[in-house]
Protein backbone atom coordinates (compact mmCIF):
# COMPACT_ATOMS: atom_id res chain seq x y z
CA UNK A 1 0.00 0.00 0.00
CA UNK A 2 2.85 2.33 0.84
CA UNK A 3 4.30 1.84 -2.64
CA UNK A 4 1.00 2.86 -4.19
CA UNK A 5 0.88 6.06 -2.12
CA UNK A 6 4.46 6.80 -3.05
CA UNK A 7 3.68 6.34 -6.74
CA UNK A 8 0.56 8.53 -6.46
CA UNK A 9 2.56 11.19 -4.64
CA UNK A 10 5.21 11.21 -7.38
CA UNK A 11 2.53 11.51 -10.05
CA UNK A 12 0.87 14.34 -8.13
CA UNK A 13 4.25 16.13 -7.95
CA UNK A 14 4.69 15.70 -11.71
CA UNK A 15 1.24 17.18 -12.29
CA UNK A 16 2.02 20.13 -10.00
CA UNK A 17 5.30 20.77 -11.82
CA UNK A 18 3.52 20.55 -15.18
CA UNK A 19 0.87 22.97 -13.97
CA UNK A 20 3.49 25.48 -12.83
CA UNK A 21 5.25 25.21 -16.20
CA UNK A 22 2.02 25.68 -18.14
CA UNK A 23 1.04 28.69 -16.01
CA UNK A 24 4.50 30.19 -16.50
CA UNK A 25 4.31 29.72 -20.28
CA UNK A 26 0.82 31.21 -20.33
CA UNK A 27 1.99 34.27 -18.39
CA UNK A 28 4.94 34.69 -20.75
CA UNK A 29 2.67 34.43 -23.80
CA UNK A 30 0.17 36.90 -22.31
CA UNK A 31 3.00 39.38 -21.71
CA UNK A 32 4.28 38.91 -25.26
CA UNK A 33 0.75 39.37 -26.63
CA UNK A 34 0.32 42.59 -24.65
CA UNK A 35 3.70 43.83 -25.91
CA UNK A 36 2.73 43.00 -29.50
CA UNK A 37 -0.58 44.82 -29.11
CA UNK A 38 1.26 47.94 -27.95
CA UNK A 39 3.62 47.68 -30.92
CA UNK A 40 0.69 47.32 -33.33
CA UNK A 41 -1.06 50.30 -31.77
CA UNK A 42 2.08 52.44 -32.09
CA UNK A 43 2.56 51.34 -35.71
CA UNK A 44 -1.05 52.13 -36.57
CA UNK A 45 -0.64 55.60 -35.09
CA UNK A 46 2.58 56.13 -37.05
CA UNK A 47 0.85 55.00 -40.26
CA UNK A 48 -2.00 57.45 -39.67
CA UNK A 49 0.47 60.28 -39.11
CA UNK A 50 2.37 59.35 -42.28
CA UNK A 51 -0.86 59.21 -44.26
CA UNK A 52 -1.80 62.65 -42.97
CA UNK A 53 1.62 64.05 -43.92
CA UNK A 54 1.35 62.36 -47.32
CA UNK A 55 -2.03 63.99 -47.88
CA UNK A 56 -0.57 67.41 -47.00
CA UNK A 57 2.31 66.91 -49.43
CA UNK A 58 -0.10 65.75 -52.14
CA UNK A 59 -2.22 68.87 -51.68
CA UNK A 60 0.86 71.11 -51.91
CA UNK A 61 1.95 69.27 -55.03
CA UNK A 62 -1.49 69.72 -56.60
CA UNK A 63 -1.35 73.43 -55.77
CA UNK A 64 2.09 73.68 -57.37
CA UNK A 65 0.89 71.89 -60.48
CA UNK A 66 -2.10 74.19 -60.73
CA UNK A 67 0.10 77.27 -60.29
CA UNK A 68 2.38 76.01 -63.07
CA UNK A 69 -0.61 75.44 -65.35
CA UNK A 70 -1.84 78.95 -64.57
CA UNK A 71 1.59 80.41 -65.37
CA UNK A 72 1.74 78.53 -68.66
CA UNK A 73 -1.66 79.92 -69.67
CA UNK A 74 -0.51 83.50 -69.07
N, C-alpha and C positions, 0 to 999 in steps of 0.2 A: 504494500500500500504506500509505503514511504517513497518508493521509486516512482510511482504514479504521480504523487504530489510534486516530487522533484521535477519530473518531466513537464507537468502542467505549469509549474512555476517558471521554468526556463522558457516555455512557449509564451507565457504571459509577458515575460521580460522582452522577448523578441517583438511581440506585438506593441509593447510600450515604446520600444526603440524605433520601430517602424513608424508609429504614430508621430513621434517627435520629429523624425526626419521628414515625413510628409507635411507636417505643419510648418516646419522650417522652409521647405521648398515653396509651399504656398505663400508664405509671408514674403519670401524673396521675389516670387513672380508678381505678387500684388504690388510690391514696391517698384519693380521694373515697369509694370503696366502704368502706374501712376506717373513715373518719370517720362515714359513715352507719351502719355497724354499731354503732359506739360510741354514736351518738345513739339508735338503736333499743334498745340494751341499757339505756341510762339511762331511756328512756321506759317500757320494760317494768317496770323496777324501781319507778319512780314510780307506775305504775298499780297494781302490787301493793300498795304502801304505802297508796295511796288506797283500794283495796278493803278492806284491813285496817281502816283508820280508819272506813270506811263501815260495816263489819260491827260495829265497837264501838259506833258511834252507834246503829245499828239495835237492838242488844241493849239499850242504855240506854233507848231509846224504848219498846221492848217492856216493859221493867221498869216504866217510868213509866205506861204504859197499864194494866198489870196492877195497879199500886198504886192507880190511880184507880178501876178496877173494884172493887177490894177496899174502898175507902173508900165507894163508892156503896152497896155491899151492907150496910155497917154502919149 
